[in-house]
């Protein structure tokens, strides 16, 4: 891989990291709101999200093999 392409790719990864960091704050705000106003429903949704995240992690593992 040439140095220019690597530099570009790393800059893109840095930008993705910045956006994900800001979006993670949004997710935490949603969680706080959900647990404040509808804790049981929020717990159920978090469980579903966790199950799907596990499936995504399994797919990432397959890609990494």
C-alpha positions as CSV (number, residue, x, y, z in Angstrom):
1,X,0.0,0.0,0.0
2,X,1.4,3.4,-0.9
3,X,1.9,6.0,1.8
4,X,-0.6,8.5,0.3
5,X,-3.4,5.9,0.3
6,X,-2.5,4.9,3.8
7,X,-2.5,8.5,5.0
8,X,-5.9,9.1,3.4
9,X,-7.4,6.0,4.9
10,X,-6.1,6.9,8.4
11,X,-7.6,10.4,8.1
12,X,-10.9,8.9,7.2
13,X,-10.7,6.6,10.2
14,X,-10.0,9.6,12.4
15,X,-13.0,11.4,11.1
16,X,-15.2,8.3,11.7
17,X,-13.9,8.2,15.2
18,X,-14.8,11.8,15.8
19,X,-18.4,11.3,14.5
20,X,-18.8,8.1,16.5
21,X,-17.7,9.8,19.7
22,X,-20.3,12.5,19.3
23,X,-23.0,10.0,18.4
24,X,-22.1,7.9,21.5
25,X,-23.1,10.9,23.6
26,X,-26.4,11.0,21.8
27,X,-27.0,7.3,22.5
28,X,-26.2,7.9,26.2
29,X,-28.7,10.8,26.3
30,X,-31.4,8.6,24.8
31,X,-30.7,5.9,27.4
32,X,-31.0,8.5,30.2
33,X,-34.2,9.7,28.8
34,X,-35.6,6.2,28.4
35,X,-34.7,5.0,31.8
36,X,-36.1,8.2,33.3
37,X,-39.5,8.0,31.6
38,X,-40.0,4.3,30.7
39,X,-37.4,2.1,32.5
40,X,-39.0,-1.3,31.9
41,X,-39.6,-0.7,28.2
42,X,-36.1,0.7,27.9
43,X,-34.6,-2.4,29.5
44,X,-36.4,-4.6,27.0
45,X,-35.1,-2.5,24.1
46,X,-31.6,-2.5,25.4
47,X,-31.7,-6.3,25.6
48,X,-32.8,-6.5,22.0
49,X,-30.1,-4.1,20.9
50,X,-27.5,-6.2,22.7
51,X,-28.7,-9.4,21.0
52,X,-28.3,-7.7,17.6
53,X,-25.0,-6.2,18.5
54,X,-23.8,-9.8,19.3
55,X,-24.9,-10.9,15.9
56,X,-22.9,-8.0,14.3
57,X,-19.8,-8.9,16.4
58,X,-20.1,-12.5,15.1
59,X,-20.2,-11.2,11.5
60,X,-17.1,-9.0,12.2
61,X,-15.3,-12.1,13.6
62,X,-16.1,-13.9,10.4
63,X,-14.7,-11.1,8.3
64,X,-11.5,-11.0,10.4
65,X,-10.8,-14.7,9.8
